[in-house]
Amino acid sequence: MTAPLIDAKRFNEITSGFKKLGPVFVLGDVGVDKYTFGEVNRISPEAPVPVLRVTKEWEKLGLAANISHNLKTLEVSSTLCGVVGEDKFADQLENLLEACDLKTWGIVRSNGRMTTYKERATTAAQQICRIDYESTETIDTETESTVFKRVEDLLNNHSAMIIEDYSKGMLTEKLTQASIKKAKELGIFVAVDPGRKTNPLVYKGADLLKPNLAECRIMLESLGYGFNQKSIEEMGEVLLDKLDLKQVVITLGAEGMGLMSLEEPKLKRIPTVAPEVFDVSGAGDTSITLLTIAIQAGASLEEAAWIGNCGAGVVVGKRGTATVDTVELSDFYNRLRLRYK
């Protein structure tokens, strides 16, 4: 069943409530996204590769740090907790956080690890290549203990926790389960954006899980279920049951979103609303951010999904890892209402 568009009164009630929310705790892999932009007019004489004449470079907060940046632009405060190395990229990450007026209290430095830094070389027409600097090994037990101590020290008085997993080795089973348990003890809502290489049982007990379709299939295989003959609804049922979840949102790309919950176990679909896609970087971050804070502002899962979908529709029309603010969100929704009349 396709859910009807959220009405304007509810949209405005929910989004106007964002600024009244308590802070959100963001736990996950952090990094920096660098963009090197230019023009290609010739092929290199040294090798059959394009020569990019650089006209602009910029850096943005990436991975879970982009969620904190999204929260900031939506007028919600946050505490970011993640692991970086002892390197220049960690310094650049902390400088970007401070430039965005975001706290660095939860950032843990670890010797022997490289801070995630992704550089994209791109033109107006296409991305030429991406260069990744990163560590993906599991963090050591000392770093794991230090991170959880930050969680214990800083989590109190937050309205929600978002766990953002990019499978970089930070979110161990022990750390993730202990963090979920601590949040539940404090009555804090837990939303998870899962990683493709992480055992899904790591997320057991969360309130909301937001996998994309590929991640959903990988998780079902890991749990011992085939997916070839399973519908979206059947996959959602497995995840709700085996991971002890309250809600699941499966993002389906051009097909929109599939929603299920313990309260409303029948699958609902939200169609995709992006009029054009320029760059998908950061769209998932925006979706989990808006799903979480909309629910905290009193939205039903269906209403939150519409708001998250609108936010994703904004950022995919921007270049690079992007954020959305409430004005852009409202403008997009108002244009969407005209399409649904």
Rosetta silent file (secondary structure, phi, psi, omega in degrees, C-alpha in Angstrom):
SEQUENCE: MTAPLIDAKRFNEITSGFKKLGPVFVLGDVGVDKYTFGEVNRISPEAPVPVLRVTKEWEKLGLAANISHNLKTLEVSSTLCGVVGEDKFADQLENLLEACDLKTWGIVRSNGRMTTYKERATTAAQQICRIDYESTETIDTETESTVFKRVEDLLNNHSAMIIEDYSKGMLTEKLTQASIKKAKELGIFVAVDPGRKTNPLVYKGADLLKPNLAECRIMLESLGYGFNQKSIEEMGEVLLDKLDLKQVVITLGAEGMGLMSLEEPKLKRIPTVAPEVFDVSGAGDTSITLLTIAIQAGASLEEAAWIGNCGAGVVVGKRGTATVDTVELSDFYNRLRLRYK
SCORE:     score description
SCORE:     0.000 S_00000001
   1 L     0.000  130.587  177.272    0.000    0.000    0.000 S_00000001
   2 E   -87.006  125.649 -177.925    1.347    3.438   -0.965 S_00000001
   3 L   -75.935  141.002  178.074    1.012    5.937    1.870 S_00000001
   4 L   -70.626  155.335  179.245   -0.599    9.309    1.070 S_00000001
   5 L   -58.596  136.401  175.363    1.491   12.461    1.247 S_00000001
   6 L   -57.220  137.450 -177.897    1.772   13.949    4.740 S_00000001
   7 L   -77.935  160.607 -171.377   -0.578   16.942    5.045 S_00000001
   8 H   -63.384  -37.784 -179.138    0.772   20.467    5.394 S_00000001
   9 H   -62.065  -47.837 -179.583   -0.437   21.030    8.945 S_00000001
  10 H   -66.970  -39.943  178.041    1.332   17.940   10.259 S_00000001
  11 H   -56.784  -47.708 -177.752    4.469   18.686    8.225 S_00000001
  12 H   -69.147  -38.270  177.939    4.695   22.152    9.754 S_00000001
  13 H   -60.863  -45.642 -175.977    3.874   20.949   13.286 S_00000001
  14 H   -69.907  -50.147 -175.638    6.605   18.322   13.176 S_00000001
  15 H   -68.891  -30.977  177.100    9.360   20.364   11.524 S_00000001
  16 H   -70.237  -17.778  179.055    8.704   23.408   13.718 S_00000001
  17 L   -83.895   -7.860 -177.841    9.280   21.135   16.697 S_00000001
  18 H   -57.654  -45.386 -174.164   12.856   20.296   15.714 S_00000001
  19 H   -67.548  -13.110 -179.730   14.355   23.308   17.496 S_00000001
  20 H   -92.448   -6.176 -175.601   12.646   22.250   20.751 S_00000001
  21 L   -75.106  152.430  170.991   14.280   18.800   20.825 S_00000001
  22 L   -72.053  170.086 -177.350   17.020   17.751   23.191 S_00000001
  23 L   -65.529  155.402  177.676   20.443   16.902   21.721 S_00000001
  24 E  -108.810  134.262  177.234   21.021   13.761   19.660 S_00000001
  25 E   -91.037  125.193 -178.531   23.979   11.479   20.353 S_00000001
  26 E  -112.854  116.481 -177.970   25.696   10.365   17.128 S_00000001
  27 E  -117.732  123.691  178.194   27.894    7.268   17.414 S_00000001
  28 E   164.092 -175.085  179.151   29.779    5.916   14.431 S_00000001
  29 L   -66.213  135.529 -179.360   32.521    6.086   11.853 S_00000001
  30 E  -122.899  160.168  179.636   33.662    9.620   11.122 S_00000001
  31 E  -176.490 -175.251  179.985   35.727   11.166    8.350 S_00000001
  32 E  -121.912  136.964  172.757   36.322   13.964    5.891 S_00000001
  33 E  -106.388  121.708  176.164   35.097   14.208    2.302 S_00000001
  34 E  -108.968  139.559  178.265   37.297   16.267   -0.012 S_00000001
  35 E  -119.696  125.000  175.999   36.157   17.395   -3.442 S_00000001
  36 E  -113.005  109.476 -171.429   38.605   18.376   -6.179 S_00000001
  37 E  -111.217  142.642  178.414   36.630   19.970   -9.007 S_00000001
  38 E  -172.583 -157.843 -178.030   37.798   21.043  -12.425 S_00000001
  39 E  -124.134  147.708  175.012   37.705   20.609  -16.200 S_00000001
  40 E  -114.514  118.516  179.952   39.076   17.921  -18.497 S_00000001
  41 E  -121.523   -5.273 -178.723   40.288   19.112  -21.888 S_00000001
  42 E  -158.392  167.071  175.814   42.947   16.542  -22.763 S_00000001
  43 E  -100.273  141.838 -178.508   44.365   13.098  -22.117 S_00000001
  44 L   -63.254  138.915  174.638   47.671   12.744  -20.294 S_00000001
  45 L   -74.740  -12.175 -177.888   50.714   12.001  -22.518 S_00000001
  46 L   -85.603  -27.265 -177.702   52.040    9.793  -19.689 S_00000001
  47 L  -163.926  157.983 -178.210   49.095    7.367  -19.591 S_00000001
  48 L   -76.596   64.286  179.870   45.611    7.051  -21.156 S_00000001
  49 L  -131.985  152.080  179.420   43.943    9.013  -18.351 S_00000001
  50 E   -71.206  148.606  173.523   42.192   12.407  -18.298 S_00000001
  51 E   -99.353  119.149  179.345   44.039   15.468  -17.016 S_00000001
  52 E   -93.579  117.265  173.577   41.917   17.411  -14.523 S_00000001
  53 E   -88.689  109.522 -170.972   42.615   21.139  -14.462 S_00000001
  54 E   -74.036  130.576  176.389   41.590   22.033  -10.926 S_00000001
  55 E  -116.909  -16.853 -177.814   39.394   25.099  -10.450 S_00000001
  56 E  -160.298  142.487  173.999   38.038   24.479   -6.948 S_00000001
  57 E  -134.928  143.797  174.277   38.675   22.339   -3.874 S_00000001
  58 E  -154.903  158.387  178.689   36.662   21.986   -0.678 S_00000001
  59 E  -120.443  146.371  178.117   36.297   19.706    2.337 S_00000001
  60 E  -137.670  156.031  173.619   33.163   18.601    4.153 S_00000001
  61 E   -65.752  134.100 -176.963   32.335   16.538    7.199 S_00000001
  62 E  -124.382  169.246  179.564   31.718   12.947    6.136 S_00000001
  63 E    58.281 -134.946 -177.112   30.210    9.699    7.402 S_00000001
  64 H   -64.686  -25.549  177.384   28.642   10.084   10.871 S_00000001
  65 H   -62.855  -29.050  177.112   30.087   13.598   11.142 S_00000001
  66 H   -68.803  -27.391  175.944   27.734   14.571    8.321 S_00000001
  67 H   -66.996  -44.716  176.580   24.806   13.516   10.514 S_00000001
  68 H   -61.415  -36.851  177.739   25.897   15.974   13.204 S_00000001
  69 H   -66.604  -41.057  175.787   26.235   18.618   10.487 S_00000001
  70 H   -59.774  -45.862  179.518   22.716   17.803    9.252 S_00000001
  71 H   -59.297  -41.795  179.884   21.381   18.095   12.792 S_00000001
  72 H   -60.300  -46.160 -178.683   23.085   21.480   13.159 S_00000001
  73 H   -68.997  -20.402  177.409   21.496   22.876    9.981 S_00000001
  74 L   -94.894   10.504  175.564   18.120   21.579   11.220 S_00000001
  75 L    68.071   32.555  174.700   18.616   23.459   14.521 S_00000001
  76 L  -118.640  129.150  179.223   19.150   20.341   16.643 S_00000001
  77 L   -78.787  161.793 -178.050   22.252   20.075   18.803 S_00000001
  78 E  -153.296  162.578  169.597   24.282   16.869   18.933 S_00000001
  79 E  -120.410  123.127 -178.420   27.232   15.075   20.484 S_00000001
  80 E  -101.000  132.201  179.623   29.424   13.218   18.001 S_00000001
  81 E  -129.581  119.188 -179.389   31.425   10.192   19.129 S_00000001
  82 E  -160.397  175.522 -176.401   33.865    8.458   16.775 S_00000001
  83 E  -113.922  134.317  175.082   37.440    7.247   16.319 S_00000001
  84 E  -128.687  172.945  176.352   40.199    8.965   14.354 S_00000001
  85 L   -90.115 -173.666  171.850   43.926    8.439   13.996 S_00000001
  86 L  -101.338   74.323 -173.609   46.847   10.565   15.187 S_00000001
  87 L  -148.619  176.712 -177.316   47.300   12.253   11.819 S_00000001
  88 H   -65.129  -29.629 -179.707   46.725   15.415    9.802 S_00000001
  89 H   -68.151  -33.257  175.785   43.321   14.177    8.641 S_00000001
  90 H   -64.440  -40.646  177.143   42.153   14.017   12.282 S_00000001
  91 H   -61.910  -41.441 -179.921   43.246   17.631   12.694 S_00000001
  92 H   -65.694  -39.205  177.317   41.295   18.577    9.571 S_00000001
  93 H   -61.705  -47.618 -178.533   38.205   16.782   10.871 S_00000001
  94 H   -65.514  -35.996  176.032   38.356   18.583   14.197 S_00000001
  95 H   -63.414  -40.896  178.111   38.892   21.916   12.437 S_00000001
  96 H   -65.652  -41.002  177.464   35.796   21.298   10.302 S_00000001
  97 H   -60.553  -46.116 -179.443   33.762   20.377   13.388 S_00000001
  98 H   -65.702  -36.221  178.032   34.828   23.547   15.156 S_00000001
  99 H   -64.875  -28.741  178.353   34.081   25.622   12.038 S_00000001
 100 L   -92.131    7.000 -179.278   30.536   24.211   12.103 S_00000001
 101 L    61.534   40.953  177.247   30.279   24.964   15.851 S_00000001
 102 L  -111.507  141.753 -176.391   30.166   21.234   16.678 S_00000001
 103 L   -72.886  150.366  177.818   31.779   19.774   19.788 S_00000001
 104 L  -111.031   10.261 -175.051   34.832   17.501   19.593 S_00000001
 105 L   -58.377  -34.304 -174.767   34.458   16.029   23.101 S_00000001
 106 E   -89.792    1.530 -178.791   33.443   12.599   21.815 S_00000001
 107 E   -82.454  125.349 -177.973   36.256   12.196   19.278 S_00000001
 108 E  -109.480  127.040  177.301   38.755    9.507   20.334 S_00000001
 109 E   -92.319  139.963 -177.829   42.241    9.396   18.830 S_00000001
 110 L  -134.348  122.108  176.480   43.857    5.998   18.298 S_00000001
 111 L   -63.696  143.812  176.315   47.495    5.315   17.403 S_00000001
 112 L    88.333   -4.904  176.929   47.976    3.000   14.448 S_00000001
 113 L  -110.818  152.126  175.634   44.737    3.966   12.710 S_00000001
 114 L  -103.003  133.474  175.029   44.255    6.283    9.769 S_00000001
 115 L   -66.111  134.264 -179.874   41.485    8.846    9.857 S_00000001
 116 E   -65.638  125.731 -178.541   39.015    8.203    7.048 S_00000001
 117 E  -143.060  117.319 -176.571   39.566   10.746    4.280 S_00000001
 118 E  -115.747  122.657  179.521   37.902   10.392    0.882 S_00000001
 119 E  -111.166  127.297  179.776   38.953   12.552   -2.033 S_00000001
 120 E  -113.547  125.851  173.951   36.803   12.762   -5.135 S_00000001
 121 E   -97.357  124.117 -171.245   38.082   14.202   -8.408 S_00000001
 122 E  -146.307  154.105  171.817   35.124   15.417  -10.411 S_00000001
 123 L  -114.074 -178.834  177.074   33.966   17.566  -13.285 S_00000001
 124 L   -64.526  -23.521 -175.540   30.564   19.097  -13.907 S_00000001
 125 L   -94.806  -34.237 -173.396   29.658   15.974  -15.873 S_00000001
 126 L  -164.645  163.999  172.436   31.057   13.097  -13.825 S_00000001
 127 E   -85.977  130.197 -178.049   33.303   11.788  -11.085 S_00000001
 128 E   -85.845  -46.216  178.300   36.688   10.748  -12.479 S_00000001
 129 E  -161.761  166.529  174.230   38.025    8.842   -9.486 S_00000001
 130 E  -130.496  135.902  179.652   37.916    8.548   -5.700 S_00000001
 131 E  -115.018  121.607 -177.211   40.954    8.160   -3.446 S_00000001
 132 E  -108.332  128.234  168.307   40.361    6.607   -0.016 S_00000001
 133 E  -110.993  119.409 -177.803   42.632    6.917    3.010 S_00000001
 134 L  -168.904  161.024  168.312   41.248    4.749    5.804 S_00000001
 135 L  -113.432  138.169  178.372   41.635    1.928    8.306 S_00000001
 136 L  -122.616    5.354  177.522   38.987   -0.784    8.386 S_00000001
 137 L   -70.799  152.734  177.519   40.502   -3.093   10.999 S_00000001
 138 L   -62.583  135.545  179.332   38.552   -3.635   14.215 S_00000001
 139 L   -61.516  152.560 -179.817   39.532   -1.118   16.879 S_00000001
 140 L   -75.575  166.652 -174.158   41.656   -2.473   19.733 S_00000001
 141 H   -65.185  -32.235  178.344   40.155   -3.188   23.147 S_00000001
 142 H   -65.458  -44.637  178.122   41.713   -0.093   24.731 S_00000001
 143 H   -65.600  -41.008  177.908   40.121    2.192   22.126 S_00000001
 144 H   -56.808  -45.657  179.696   36.839    0.286   22.448 S_00000001
 145 H   -65.364  -39.961 -179.973   36.832    0.891   26.217 S_00000001
 146 H   -64.218  -42.750  179.266   37.694    4.571   25.762 S_00000001
 147 H   -62.555  -45.900 -178.608   34.833    5.075   23.297 S_00000001
 148 H   -65.354  -33.193  175.935   32.301    3.414   25.589 S_00000001
 149 H   -62.142  -38.183  176.324   33.522    5.548   28.493 S_00000001
 150 H   -63.959  -41.082  178.073   32.700    8.604   26.343 S_00000001
 151 H   -59.769  -49.226 -179.056   29.250    7.126   25.694 S_00000001
 152 H   -61.143  -40.548 -176.084   28.670    6.596   29.411 S_00000001
 153 H   -73.763  -31.346 -168.825   29.940   10.070   30.299 S_00000001
 154 H  -109.872  -14.723 -169.183   28.103   12.011   27.595 S_00000001
 155 L   -71.443  -31.498 -175.833   24.887   10.125   26.721 S_00000001
 156 L   -55.851  146.490  177.875   22.683   11.320   29.570 S_00000001
 157 L    72.089   14.907  172.561   20.135   14.060   28.716 S_00000001
 158 L   -94.716  150.644 -178.051   20.061   13.222   24.993 S_00000001
 159 L   -87.154  -22.940 -177.603   16.729   12.699   23.244 S_00000001
 160 E  -160.418  161.864  172.557   17.946   10.042   20.801 S_00000001
 161 E  -125.133  131.378  172.638   20.979    8.113   19.622 S_00000001
 162 E  -110.289  123.079  175.528   21.861    7.562   15.964 S_00000001
 163 E  -102.519  115.614 -176.306   24.325    4.744   15.276 S_00000001
 164 E  -112.705  110.144 -172.761   25.915    5.248   11.859 S_00000001
 165 L  -110.220  114.963  174.229   27.916    2.235   10.674 S_00000001
 166 L  -107.077   16.596  176.696   30.149    2.447    7.615 S_00000001
 167 L    56.917   43.984  177.550   31.940   -0.828    8.515 S_00000001
 168 L   -97.637    5.284  175.141   35.265    0.864    9.286 S_00000001
 169 L    98.837   -1.165 -179.510   35.919   -1.320   12.346 S_00000001
 170 L   -80.546  -44.742 -171.386   34.738    1.014   15.099 S_00000001
 171 L   -84.667   77.206  176.969   31.309   -0.417   15.892 S_00000001
 172 L   -69.601  164.098  178.415   32.268   -3.728   17.482 S_00000001
 173 H   -61.326  -43.984 -178.509   29.565   -6.013   18.827 S_00000001
 174 H   -62.409  -47.793 -178.699   30.599   -5.282   22.421 S_00000001
 175 H   -64.735  -45.949 -176.259   30.628   -1.501   21.960 S_00000001
 176 H   -67.197  -45.419  179.677   27.399   -1.341   19.947 S_00000001
 177 H   -65.809  -39.532  178.185   25.419   -3.639   22.212 S_00000001
 178 H   -65.262  -37.020 -179.983   26.667   -1.885   25.353 S_00000001
 179 H   -69.775  -41.131  176.885   25.740    1.505   23.850 S_00000001
 180 H   -63.422  -44.230  179.442   22.248    0.329   22.867 S_00000001
 181 H   -61.126  -43.741  179.844   21.740   -1.149   26.352 S_00000001
 182 H   -62.752  -43.042  178.794   22.903    2.079   27.997 S_00000001
 183 H   -61.963  -42.775 -178.976   20.562    4.144   25.824 S_00000001
 184 H   -66.088  -36.155  176.321   17.609    1.890   26.638 S_00000001
 185 H   -60.728  -34.033 -178.744   18.373    2.161   30.367 S_00000001
 186 L   -90.310    1.710 -179.339   18.122    5.936   29.982 S_00000001
 187 L    71.710   30.205 -176.319   14.934    5.749   27.894 S_00000001
 188 L   -99.852  129.219  178.253   16.708    7.064   24.802 S_00000001
 189 E   -64.150  135.025 -178.359   15.423    6.206   21.309 S_00000001
 190 E  -120.335  120.760  175.771   18.013    4.340   19.190 S_00000001
 191 E  -114.867  142.634 -176.265   18.100    4.508   15.386 S_00000001
 192 E  -128.170  130.128  168.217   20.631    2.570   13.297 S_00000001
 193 E  -105.492  105.890 -166.806   21.932    3.063    9.776 S_00000001
 194 L   -78.837  161.757  174.705   23.667   -0.321    9.295 S_00000001
 195 L   -98.461  151.208 -176.923   26.943   -1.286    7.635 S_00000001
 196 L   -70.946  -26.334 -174.288   27.148   -3.901    4.907 S_00000001
 197 L  -102.532    8.353 -176.690   29.965   -5.858    6.546 S_00000001
 198 L   -99.759  137.130  174.613   28.604   -5.900   10.087 S_00000001
 199 L   -59.199  122.574 -175.228   26.805   -8.876   11.645 S_00000001
 200 H   -61.335  -22.703  178.975   23.206   -7.620   11.961 S_00000001
 201 H   -64.254  -18.097  174.940   22.876   -9.111   15.449 S_00000001
 202 H   -58.016  -29.891 -175.597   25.161   -6.267   16.559 S_00000001
 203 H   -93.953    7.384 -174.488   22.114   -3.967   16.216 S_00000001
 204 L   -57.725  133.474  177.113   19.732   -6.152   18.235 S_00000001
 205 L    94.931   -3.725  176.982   17.400   -4.174   20.462 S_00000001
 206 L   -68.726  161.096  178.076   17.486   -0.888   18.544 S_00000001
 207 L   -80.489  -42.992 -174.661   14.210    0.968   18.027 S_00000001
 208 E  -133.988  134.291  174.723   14.634    1.737   14.318 S_00000001
 209 E  -121.614  134.042 -178.535   16.776    0.163   11.601 S_00000001
 210 L  -125.365   78.907  174.016   17.226    1.818    8.181 S_00000001
 211 L   -87.426  156.177  165.393   18.945   -0.500    5.684 S_00000001
 212 E   -85.170  177.390 -173.339   18.871   -0.059    1.939 S_00000001
 213 H   -63.482  -41.413  179.209   17.714   -3.009   -0.142 S_00000001
 214 H   -62.739  -43.464  178.261   21.227   -4.379   -0.741 S_00000001
 215 H   -64.345  -37.839  178.866   22.034   -4.172    2.986 S_00000001
 216 H   -60.601  -44.755  179.773   18.706   -5.808    3.790 S_00000001
 217 H   -64.755  -40.955  178.627   19.532   -8.779    1.564 S_00000001
 218 H   -63.567  -41.352 -179.962   23.005   -9.130    3.075 S_00000001
 219 H   -65.602  -39.355  178.433   21.536   -9.079    6.594 S_00000001
 220 H   -64.218  -40.678  177.029   18.991  -11.763    5.755 S_00000001
 221 H   -62.109  -42.281  179.673   21.731  -14.008    4.380 S_00000001
 222 H   -63.357  -33.584  179.557   23.785  -13.436    7.521 S_00000001
 223 L   -82.377    0.479  176.780   20.776  -14.397    9.641 S_00000001
 224 L    91.222   17.807  179.556   20.416  -17.640    7.680 S_00000001
 225 L  -116.249  135.698  171.318   17.543  -16.621    5.425 S_00000001
 226 L   -76.153  157.925 -179.098   17.574  -16.524    1.650 S_00000001
 227 L  -118.578  -11.123 -173.152   16.123  -13.412    0.054 S_00000001
 228 L   -58.914  -36.710 -177.771   15.531  -14.439   -3.580 S_00000001
 229 L  -101.493    8.513 -175.957   11.988  -15.613   -2.942 S_00000001
 230 L  -101.465  137.997  175.667   11.187  -13.100   -0.202 S_00000001
 231 L   -78.838  169.414  175.524    9.158   -9.930   -0.667 S_00000001
 232 H   -57.517  -41.823 -179.582   10.098   -6.620    0.927 S_00000001
 233 H   -63.006  -42.801  179.167    7.417   -7.278    3.533 S_00000001
 234 H   -65.499  -37.885  177.619    8.801  -10.729    4.375 S_00000001
 235 H   -65.624  -40.956  177.637   12.316   -9.326    4.714 S_00000001
 236 H   -62.508  -39.269  178.542   11.030   -6.615    7.040 S_00000001
 237 H   -61.426  -41.944  179.044    9.239   -9.217    9.152 S_00000001
 238 H   -62.302  -46.010 -177.898   12.470  -11.195    9.585 S_00000001
 239 H   -64.989  -43.619  178.146   14.422   -8.112   10.656 S_00000001
 240 H   -58.478  -42.718 -175.518   11.755   -6.975   13.143 S_00000001
 241 H   -75.389  -55.978 -171.826   11.629  -10.423   14.696 S_00000001
 242 H   -72.996  -24.640 -179.150   15.250  -11.576   14.727 S_00000001
 243 L  -104.805    5.235  176.083   16.762   -8.208   15.682 S_00000001
 244 L    54.992   49.686 -178.776   14.091   -7.310   18.268 S_00000001
 245 L   -96.131  162.451  171.665   13.296   -4.016   16.516 S_00000001
 246 L   -99.552  -31.865 -176.480   10.269   -1.761   16.836 S_00000001
 247 E  -144.777  147.469  173.528   10.487   -0.199   13.356 S_00000001
 248 E  -138.132  135.691  175.285   12.261   -0.826   10.080 S_00000001
 249 E  -122.551  118.643  179.883   12.570    1.444    7.047 S_00000001
 250 E  -104.964  114.550  179.199   14.027   -0.143    3.906 S_00000001
 251 E   -81.547  136.493 -169.010   15.193    2.415    1.358 S_00000001
 252 L  -121.599   23.620  178.553   14.563    1.226   -2.195 S_00000001
 253 H    62.738 -125.264 -178.423   16.320    3.785   -4.398 S_00000001
 254 H   -66.149  -14.220  179.978   14.061    4.821   -7.256 S_00000001
 255 H   -92.045    2.654  175.683   11.251    2.783   -5.666 S_00000001
 256 L    90.184 -131.175 -177.927   11.142    4.951   -2.529 S_00000001
 257 E  -136.275  148.949  171.362   10.897    3.413    0.949 S_00000001
 258 E  -113.685  130.740 -174.633    9.227    0.415    2.568 S_00000001
 259 E  -119.641  137.323  174.031    8.001    0.882    6.163 S_00000001
 260 E  -147.264  151.928  176.441    7.048   -1.667    8.800 S_00000001
 261 E  -150.404  166.314  176.362    6.637   -1.628   12.571 S_00000001
 262 L   -63.471  -35.894 -179.418    5.411   -3.843   15.369 S_00000001
 263 L   -73.086  -35.603  179.251    2.372   -1.592   15.718 S_00000001
 264 L  -129.594   81.412 -173.489    1.648   -1.604   11.965 S_00000001
 265 L   -70.924  -14.010  178.910    3.184   -4.814   10.571 S_00000001
 266 L   -76.697  133.826 -177.533    1.668   -4.442    7.107 S_00000001
 267 L   -61.911  133.942  169.826    4.133   -2.956    4.605 S_00000001
 268 E  -119.070  148.185  179.161    3.593    0.646    3.533 S_00000001
 269 E  -117.566  140.495  172.491    5.461    2.293    0.687 S_00000001
 270 E  -113.912  121.793 -178.931    6.593    5.887    0.283 S_00000001
 271 L   -70.404  156.160  174.507    7.428    6.771   -3.338 S_00000001
 272 L   -67.649  147.364 -174.460   10.677    8.496   -4.226 S_00000001
 273 L  -124.924   -0.459 -178.315   10.244   12.253   -4.550 S_00000001
 274 L   -69.211  121.829  179.560   13.563   13.535   -5.936 S_00000001
 275 L   -71.319  -30.204  176.872   12.880   15.399   -9.218 S_00000001
 276 L  -153.160  149.314 -178.572   16.522   14.976  -10.288 S_00000001
 277 L  -115.926  115.136  176.624   19.577   13.266   -8.864 S_00000001
 278 L   -96.715  -44.715 -175.833   22.892   15.072   -9.106 S_00000001
 279 L  -155.738  124.578 -177.449   24.841   13.338   -6.329 S_00000001
 280 L   -85.704   -1.977 -178.892   23.643   10.717   -3.818 S_00000001
 281 L   -57.377  125.417  176.015   26.468   11.470   -1.337 S_00000001
 282 L    86.710   -5.610 -178.135   24.975   12.085    2.095 S_00000001
 283 H   -64.331  -40.376  178.186   21.374   11.212    1.186 S_00000001
 284 H   -64.868  -37.871  177.560   21.329    8.268    3.589 S_00000001
 285 H   -61.883  -43.369  179.448   22.742   10.449    6.361 S_00000001
 286 H   -65.302  -40.279 -179.585   19.973   12.985    5.815 S_00000001
 287 H   -61.107  -50.497 -177.350   17.297   10.273    5.780 S_00000001
 288 H   -67.101  -33.758  177.574   18.305    8.708    9.118 S_00000001
 289 H   -61.969  -50.910 -176.175   18.709   12.173   10.652 S_00000001
 290 H   -72.301  -36.170  174.736   15.221   13.314    9.673 S_00000001
 291 H   -56.417  -46.282 -175.563   13.564    9.983   10.464 S_00000001
 292 H   -66.862  -51.390 -174.980   14.980   10.154   13.981 S_00000001
 293 H   -74.677  -26.690  175.774   14.205   13.760   14.840 S_00000001
 294 H   -66.627  -42.522  176.900   10.767   13.678   13.194 S_00000001
 295 H   -62.319  -40.956  177.863    9.803   10.720   15.391 S_00000001
 296 H   -65.804  -26.362  178.868   11.167   12.590   18.410 S_00000001
 297 L   -88.295    8.350  173.872    9.046   15.585   17.398 S_00000001
 298 L   103.168    7.379 -179.234    5.894   13.432   17.490 S_00000001
 299 L   -76.162  149.584  166.661    5.683   12.040   13.947 S_00000001
 300 L   -73.997  168.357  178.841    4.373    8.608   13.122 S_00000001
 301 H   -60.100  -39.960  179.598    6.782    6.375   11.192 S_00000001
 302 H   -63.385  -45.586  178.286    4.870    7.158    8.001 S_00000001
 303 H   -64.077  -41.825  179.999    5.046   10.923    8.579 S_00000001
 304 H   -63.314  -37.754  179.905    8.735   10.701    9.492 S_00000001
 305 H   -65.210  -40.330  176.932    9.446    8.742    6.309 S_00000001
 306 H   -61.597  -43.130 -179.412    7.828   11.435    4.169 S_00000001
 307 H   -66.955  -41.969  176.497    9.921   14.106    5.873 S_00000001
 308 H   -62.357  -37.975  179.574   13.088   12.010    5.501 S_00000001
 309 H   -66.858  -38.507  177.084   12.285   11.434    1.862 S_00000001
 310 H   -64.107  -43.118  178.888   11.870   15.176    1.287 S_00000001
 311 H   -61.707  -42.989  177.495   15.243   15.845    2.909 S_00000001
 312 H   -63.590  -35.671  178.242   16.937   13.233    0.745 S_00000001
 313 H   -63.175  -31.356  176.604   15.260   14.816   -2.268 S_00000001
 314 H   -71.068  -49.718 -170.117   16.957   18.110   -1.419 S_00000001
 315 H   -72.915  -28.004  179.207   20.478   16.776   -0.900 S_00000001
 316 L   -71.394  -12.556  175.572   20.640   14.579   -4.009 S_00000001
 317 L   -90.009    3.041  179.776   20.172   17.758   -6.020 S_00000001
 318 L  -109.004  160.459  177.580   23.349   19.239   -4.527 S_00000001
 319 L   -84.735  129.188  173.965   26.992   18.612   -5.350 S_00000001
 320 L    80.564 -177.128  177.610   28.928   16.498   -2.859 S_00000001
 321 L   -63.777  119.555 -168.023   28.120   15.435    0.688 S_00000001
 322 L  -127.450  166.453  175.528   25.315   17.819    1.558 S_00000001
 323 L  -125.139  175.432  178.956   22.950   18.897    4.312 S_00000001
 324 L  -135.532  145.192  173.464   19.432   20.355    4.402 S_00000001
 325 L  -112.918  175.110 -173.891   17.904   23.099    6.517 S_00000001
 326 H   -67.578  -30.604  177.615   14.277   23.669    7.488 S_00000001
 327 H   -66.637  -47.452  178.492   13.706   26.336    4.826 S_00000001
 328 H   -62.030  -39.640  179.919   14.925   24.024    2.043 S_00000001
 329 H   -62.469  -45.608  179.335   12.878   21.192    3.520 S_00000001
 330 H   -66.346  -41.505  178.662    9.697   23.287    3.549 S_00000001
 331 H   -61.207  -42.908  179.716   10.300   24.625    0.041 S_00000001
 332 H   -63.905  -44.807 -179.804   10.760   21.097   -1.276 S_00000001
 333 H   -61.551  -42.165 -179.140    7.603   19.882    0.471 S_00000001
 334 H   -65.180  -36.417  174.641    5.535   22.763   -0.903 S_00000001
 335 H   -67.645  -35.665  179.315    6.704   21.990   -4.450 S_00000001
 336 H   -65.396  -37.920  178.631    5.883   18.337   -3.806 S_00000001
 337 H   -59.435  -37.265  179.068    2.324   19.208   -2.767 S_00000001
 338 H   -65.063  -36.012  178.730    1.750   20.793   -6.175 S_00000001
 339 H   -68.474  -28.905 -176.287    2.811   17.548   -7.864 S_00000001
 340 H   -92.395   -1.284  178.297    0.348   15.554   -5.760 S_00000001
 341 L   -74.695    0.000    0.000   -2.657   17.810   -6.437 S_00000001
